[in-house]
Amino acid sequence: MAGARYEALVAELSAPLTSQQRGQLARYAEQLLRWNRTYNLTAIVEPEQLVRRHVGECLALMPLLAGERIADMGSGAGLPGLVLAIAEPHRQFWLLESVGKKTRFLTHICGELELCNVHVYHGRIEDFPVSAPFDTVIARALAPVERLVQLAQHLLGEQGKLVALKGDKLEVELIKLPPGFRVETIKTLALLSPDEPPPRAVIIRPDAAS
């Protein structure tokens, strides 16, 4: 019955998902919390919080993605990169993560769900060998904006964009935005959790004028 519980929670999300994708997200959430008991992959321990808040937050990023090649910096347990890969099978996702137990989980769940559009990289973001620039680079709860831009520099193409999920200190962080980059827009994400402040996504692009 545990699987049915996760499927019911995923069904509450407003994202446009097929029945197969809803089943994959439910299986992902179930497996993540199961692995978490042994490997401490995330601070999240409740199915409701994981699905309604965290998976929902990741899916809210779908309209902000562009292009075919997407990199998730510091993917952790797959939030947001793996969730987005399930919802966007026509795009290719690279999940960049330096912690071995997390990349082992990511590799396991990709095989479990038969995801062909996900590539797991175990190592530092700075050391990732870029064969072609990424169209979108995403980051969630990873580092201040200044550091995110430094990490994303070698990943982005001239027309690429960095999409970063940030909290209430965003304006302070943007003061230190490095030269050569500009803020395109800031989006507030609508979620199912009315008791928590909605997160915001800032979209940053290389400044062509620089």
C-alpha positions in Angstrom: 0.0 0.0 0.0 3.0 2.3 0.4 3.2 2.8 -3.4 -0.4 3.8 -3.6 0.2 6.5 -1.0 3.0 8.1 -3.1 0.9 7.8 -6.2 -1.9 9.7 -4.5 0.4 12.5 -3.5 1.9 12.8 -7.0 -1.6 12.9 -8.4 -2.3 16.1 -6.4 0.4 18.0 -8.4 -0.8 20.2 -11.1 2.0 19.5 -13.6 1.1 18.0 -17.0 2.2 14.4 -16.4 1.3 11.1 -18.1 0.3 8.1 -16.0 3.7 6.6 -16.6 5.4 9.8 -15.3 3.3 9.9 -12.2 4.2 6.3 -11.5 7.9 7.0 -12.0 7.8 10.0 -9.7 5.9 8.0 -7.0 8.6 5.2 -7.3 11.4 7.8 -7.1 9.9 9.3 -4.0 9.4 6.0 -2.4 12.9 4.8 -3.2 14.5 8.0 -2.0 13.0 7.8 1.4 13.8 4.1 1.6 17.5 4.7 0.8 17.5 7.7 3.1 17.0 5.5 6.2 20.4 4.0 5.6 22.4 6.5 3.6 21.1 9.9 4.9 20.7 11.4 1.4 18.3 14.2 2.4 16.9 15.9 5.5 13.4 15.2 4.2 11.7 12.3 6.0 8.0 12.7 5.3 6.4 11.6 2.0 4.0 14.5 2.1 6.8 17.1 2.4 8.9 15.4 -0.2 6.2 15.2 -2.9 4.0 18.3 -2.2 6.8 20.7 -1.5 10.0 19.4 -3.0 8.9 17.5 -6.1 6.2 20.1 -6.7 8.9 22.8 -6.5 11.1 21.0 -9.1 8.2 20.5 -11.5 7.4 24.3 -11.2 10.7 24.9 -13.0 9.5 23.2 -16.2 8.4 26.4 -18.0 11.8 27.9 -17.3 13.9 25.3 -19.1 15.2 26.0 -22.6 17.0 23.8 -25.1 17.9 20.1 -25.1 21.0 20.0 -22.9 20.3 20.6 -19.2 22.9 20.5 -16.4 21.9 20.2 -12.7 24.7 21.5 -10.5 24.9 19.7 -7.1 22.0 17.4 -7.9 22.0 15.7 -4.5 19.4 13.1 -4.5 17.9 14.3 -7.9 16.1 17.4 -6.8 15.5 19.0 -9.3 17.4 17.3 -12.1 16.0 13.8 -11.9 12.4 15.0 -11.3 12.7 17.2 -14.3 14.2 14.4 -16.4 11.1 12.3 -15.6 8.8 15.1 -16.6 10.8 16.1 -19.7 11.9 12.9 -21.5 12.7 14.8 -24.8 15.5 16.6 -23.0 18.9 15.3 -21.9 19.9 15.9 -18.3 23.4 15.7 -16.7 23.3 15.4 -12.9 26.6 16.7 -11.4 27.2 15.5 -7.8 30.4 15.1 -5.8 29.0 12.8 -3.0 29.4 9.2 -3.8 26.4 7.8 -1.9 24.2 10.3 -3.8 25.5 9.4 -7.2 25.1 5.7 -6.4 21.4 6.4 -5.6 21.0 8.4 -8.7 22.5 5.7 -10.8 20.3 3.1 -9.1 17.0 5.0 -9.6 17.8 5.8 -13.2 18.2 2.1 -13.9 15.1 1.3 -11.8 13.0 3.7 -13.8 14.7 3.0 -17.1 15.5 6.6 -17.8 17.5 7.0 -21.0 17.8 10.8 -20.8 19.9 11.1 -17.6 23.7 11.1 -17.3 25.2 10.9 -13.7 28.6 12.5 -13.1 30.4 11.9 -9.9 32.9 14.7 -9.2 33.4 18.3 -8.7 31.4 20.7 -10.9 34.6 22.6 -11.7 36.2 19.4 -13.1 33.3 18.3 -15.3 34.6 17.9 -18.9 32.2 19.9 -21.1 32.0 18.5 -24.6 29.3 20.9 -25.7 27.8 23.9 -23.9 24.5 23.5 -22.0 21.4 25.4 -22.9 20.1 25.6 -19.3 22.0 25.1 -16.0 19.9 24.6 -12.9 20.8 24.8 -9.2 18.7 24.4 -6.1 19.9 25.2 -2.5 23.5 24.9 -3.6 25.4 28.2 -3.0 25.0 32.0 -3.1 24.4 33.5 -6.6 28.0 34.8 -6.9 29.4 31.2 -6.4 26.7 29.7 -8.7 27.7 31.9 -11.5 31.4 31.0 -11.0 30.5 27.3 -11.1 28.3 27.6 -14.2 30.6 29.7 -16.3 32.3 26.8 -18.1 29.0 25.0 -18.6 27.0 27.7 -20.3 26.9 28.6 -23.9 26.6 32.2 -25.1 22.8 31.8 -25.4 22.5 29.6 -22.3 20.9 30.5 -19.0 21.4 29.7 -15.3 18.1 29.0 -13.4 18.7 29.2 -9.6 16.1 28.5 -6.9 16.7 31.0 -4.1 15.1 32.0 -0.8 14.5 35.4 0.9 18.2 36.6 0.7 18.1 36.8 -3.1 18.3 40.6 -3.4 21.3 40.7 -1.1 23.1 38.0 -3.1 22.4 39.7 -6.5 24.4 42.8 -5.3 27.5 40.6 -5.8 26.5 39.3 -9.2 29.9 39.0 -11.1 30.5 41.2 -14.2 29.7 39.6 -17.5 26.3 38.4 -16.3 22.8 39.9 -16.0 19.5 39.0 -14.4 16.9 38.3 -17.0 13.9 37.8 -14.6 12.9 36.6 -11.2 9.9 34.2 -11.0 7.9 33.3 -7.9 6.8 29.7 -8.0 3.3 28.7 -7.1 3.1 25.5 -4.9 0.7 23.4 -2.9 2.1 24.4 0.5 0.4 27.6 1.6 2.1 27.6 5.0 5.5 28.1 3.5 6.8 31.1 1.6 7.0 30.4 -2.1 10.5 30.0 -3.5 11.8 32.2 -6.3 13.8 31.3 -9.4 16.3 33.8 -10.7 17.3 33.5 -14.4 20.8 34.8 -15.1 22.4 35.0 -18.6 25.8 35.9 -19.9 25.9 39.6 -20.8 26.5 39.8 -24.6 27.5 43.4 -24.1 30.4 42.6 -21.9 
